[in-house]
Amino acid sequence: MALMDQIRDRSARVGVIGLGYVGLPLAVTAARRGFPVTGFDVDPTKIDRIAARDSYIDAVTAQAMDEACEAGLRATTDFSALAECRVILICVPTPLDRQREPDLSYVENTARTIAAHIRPDTLVVLESTTWPGTTEEVLGPILAQSGLALGQDIFIGFSPEREDPGNTAFNTASIPKVVAGSGDLAGDLAEAFYAGVVDTVVRVPTTQTAEAVKITENIFRAVNIALVNELKLVFDAMDIDVWEVIDGAATKPFGYMPFYPGPGLGGHCIPIDPFYLTWKAREFEVPTRFIELAGEINTRMPHHVIDRLREVIDRDSGRGLRGAEILLVGVAYKKNVSDMRESPAMKLMQLLDQAGARVSYIDPHVPELPPMREYGLFTGRSATDPAGLEPGRFAAVLIATDHDAVDYAALLALGCPVVDTRNAIARRGLPGARVVKV
């Protein structure tokens, strides 16, 4: 068929909708592999930066962006240009609403936009993480409103994104890509397309299977992180260092995989994706107690950190949090990246603010706090200059994210207690007389 021929000779124009942490690396990779690519986003700032060959995502280097633009990558806010695209990839957010219910509005609105412009003989692939069944139950019916026939004129598939910000060992091209189509022909088209973009393609039988793969990967991490968070509370009560326990257990070459505790979960995937499955499971009257318990434990961790911080300050100076100045170290959700999505550091900042504390922060990757749905009060707050930190200013230092570019010895020199949620001080072999692991 014509579409398969265009995919194989890489003449099919690829449209990538949503140019964020998933969409931009994917668009750049596809362009560098020889496909003509058009990126679509509602944010004109992203469009302007791509036109200027200026990457705003850590995973996309300046060289990669330049090579992609040389290869013809272009970006626009004009979604009518979707009519030119024979392959359309959807990389939009799938958040939870305030009731922790799946919010598919971005996917649904994107599908309606595609339906208004799509032409026959087009492959549409959803990459956004969601509950099993979304591709066929939500995406397909909306695209059918175009008047084109699914499986004949429009072919739909699902291929979950597996981006890992800050991971230097794997990138978009080298991470194995799970793909599936709604029907054999759609699967063949999806498999052929991604084989031209990434090194390894793993085809699974149905879109529901592919959707479940991504949910399972993130539930695995969420549950295991919850387990070590709970073990941390237990071992703390026994005066046992959980970090030393994990390091010891990790020496076993089989039957164990190390996970580490922290101040809460961050990133778009792990704090959110498990709840997509718990929501869908209700339809089948199947309980998900294990997943829900893990969610409760992980959600409670920021509160535990603040409780311990309060205890440390009370013991050190006999005062509470009200009026105390706290230095929060690291606000990105993980080390060595600027990604703020669902960062537990922002929950810590909110809890400290509600307790009457004054919060300053340092983060070499986040000079200014971006707009966030849950934390609009802090939008635009600037990082404190680490060179200007003075001993005696802070009641305590709270390490939320262990960036490598932070001067931890300088933090110890401030002369106040250091509450370390990441074991950052001990892992660097620094003296820890006033360090409290939480």
Order of alpha helices (4+ residues) and beta strands (2+ residues): alpha-beta-alpha-beta-alpha-alpha-beta-beta-alpha-beta-alpha-beta-beta-alpha-beta-alpha-alpha-alpha-alpha-beta-alpha-beta-beta-alpha-beta-alpha-beta
